[in-house]
């Protein structure tokens, strides 16, 4: 890609802001589903609906984080966004591990030596606990009520960088 093919800084920040906004709304949707009841809850065959929704929450949070990484491609925003990502990561400990295990479930189901988290094995994959606020999975306690505030804080950092850029002359 030649430098002329690269999106402008304004376009990069707008894309990151738009994707992060979508991510925040999706986090809120998944939290509503996790805290509520769904038609599937009546089905005695599908006892893991909440685990499925939790997995969708994990993927959404990681996608939001990737949207923030897009914004780090703008030099004037990079430091601020990296700091916001660090706060996001600190607020959601274990998120990367849960995403990695879920995404590479085959490596863990087969206890392949290529798995990145060696302390996670096949016996842990389908063992989880849920108390309406905290998911316990893979030895990680994940309080879902911290997800939306962390997502919104990350979004605000991206939005602020976008607004600062929009106020600059082209």
C-alpha positions in Angstrom: 0.0 0.0 0.0 1.4 3.3 -1.0 1.1 6.3 1.5 -1.5 7.8 -0.8 -3.7 4.7 -0.3 -3.7 5.0 3.4 -6.9 6.4 4.9 -6.5 9.9 6.4 -6.1 10.2 10.1 -9.7 11.6 10.3 -11.0 8.6 8.4 -9.1 6.2 10.7 -10.4 7.8 13.8 -14.0 8.0 12.4 -13.8 4.2 11.6 -12.5 3.4 15.1 -15.1 5.6 16.7 -17.9 4.0 14.7 -16.8 0.4 15.4 -16.3 1.2 19.1 -19.8 2.8 19.3 -21.2 -0.4 17.7 -19.2 -2.4 20.2 -20.7 -0.5 23.2 -24.2 -1.1 22.0 -23.5 -4.8 21.5 -22.0 -5.1 25.0 -25.1 -3.5 26.4 -27.3 -6.0 24.4 -25.3 -9.0 25.7 -25.5 -7.7 29.3 -29.3 -7.3 29.0 -29.5 -10.9 27.7 -27.3 -12.2 30.5 -29.3 -10.4 33.2 -32.6 -11.3 31.7 -34.6 -14.3 30.5 -34.8 -15.4 26.9 -37.2 -17.8 25.1 -34.4 -20.4 24.9 -34.4 -20.5 28.7 -37.6 -22.6 28.6 -36.0 -25.2 26.4 -34.7 -28.1 28.6 -32.4 -29.1 25.7 -30.4 -25.9 25.7 -29.1 -25.4 29.2 -26.1 -23.3 28.3 -27.8 -20.2 26.7 -26.1 -17.9 29.2 -22.7 -19.5 28.5 -23.3 -18.9 24.8 -24.3 -15.2 25.5 -21.2 -14.9 27.7 -19.0 -16.1 24.9 -20.6 -13.5 22.6 -19.9 -10.8 25.2 -16.2 -11.9 25.3 -16.0 -11.7 21.5 -17.7 -8.3 21.5 -15.3 -6.9 24.1 -12.3 -8.1 22.2 -13.6 -6.6 19.0 -14.1 -3.3 20.8 -10.5 -3.5 21.9 -9.4 -4.1 18.3 -11.4 -1.0 17.2 -9.3 1.0 19.7 -6.1 -0.4 18.2 -7.2 1.0 14.9 -7.1 4.5 16.5 -3.5 3.9 17.6 -2.5 4.2 13.9 -2.9 8.0 14.3 0.2 9.4 15.9 -1.6 12.2 17.7 -4.0 9.8 19.4 -1.7 6.7 19.9 -0.5 7.5 23.5 -4.0 8.4 24.8 -5.6 5.3 23.2 -2.9 3.0 24.5 -3.5 4.3 28.0 -7.2 3.7 27.5 -6.6 0.2 26.3 -4.4 -0.5 29.4 -7.3 0.7 31.7 -9.7 -1.5 29.7 -7.5 -4.5 30.1 -7.0 -3.8 33.8 -10.8 -3.6 34.3 -11.4 -6.9 32.5 -8.7 -9.3 33.7 -8.8 -12.7 32.0 -10.6 -11.4 28.9 -7.7 -12.2 26.5 -7.3 -15.7 27.9 -11.0 -16.4 27.6 -11.2 -15.1 24.1 -8.0 -17.1 23.1 -9.3 -20.3 24.5 -12.7 -19.9 23.0 -11.3 -19.0 19.6 -8.8 -21.9 19.6 -11.0 -24.4 21.3 -9.7 -27.3 19.2 -6.1 -26.8 20.6 -7.5 -26.9 24.2 -9.9 -29.8 23.6 -7.0 -31.9 22.3 -4.5 -30.5 24.8 -2.2 -29.7 21.9 1.3 -28.4 22.8 0.6 -25.4 20.6 -1.9 -23.9 23.0 -0.8 -20.6 24.4 -2.3 -20.9 27.9 -0.6 -24.1 29.1 -2.4 -24.0 32.4 -5.8 -24.5 30.6 -6.6 -28.0 29.6 -9.5 -30.0 28.1 -11.0 -30.8 31.4 -11.7 -27.0 32.1 -13.5 -26.2 28.8 -17.0 -27.0 29.8 -16.8 -26.3 33.5 -18.2 -22.9 34.4 -20.3 -21.3 37.1 -22.6 -18.3 37.0 -24.1 -16.3 39.8 -26.0 -13.7 37.8 -23.0 -11.3 38.0 -19.8 -13.3 37.8 -18.8 -16.0 35.4 -16.2 -18.4 36.7 -14.4 -20.1 33.8 -10.9 -21.3 33.3 -10.0 -20.3 36.8 -11.0 -16.7 36.0 -13.7 -14.7 37.8 -15.2 -12.3 35.3 -17.7 -9.8 36.7 -19.9 -8.9 33.8 -21.1 -5.7 35.4 -17.6 -4.2 34.8 -17.9 -4.7 31.1 -20.1 -1.8 30.1 -18.3 0.9 32.1 -15.0 -0.4 30.7 -16.3 -0.4 27.2 -17.8 3.1 27.5 -14.6 4.5 28.9 -12.6 3.0 26.0 -15.2 4.4 23.6 -15.0 7.9 25.1 -11.2 7.9 24.7 -11.6 7.1 21.0 -14.4 9.6 20.6 -12.4 12.3 22.3 -9.4 11.6 19.9 -11.8 11.8 17.0 -13.3 15.1 18.1 -9.8 16.6 18.7 -8.8 15.6 15.2 -12.0 17.0 13.7 -11.2 20.3 15.3 -7.8 20.5 13.6 -7.3 22.1 10.2 -6.8 19.7 7.3 
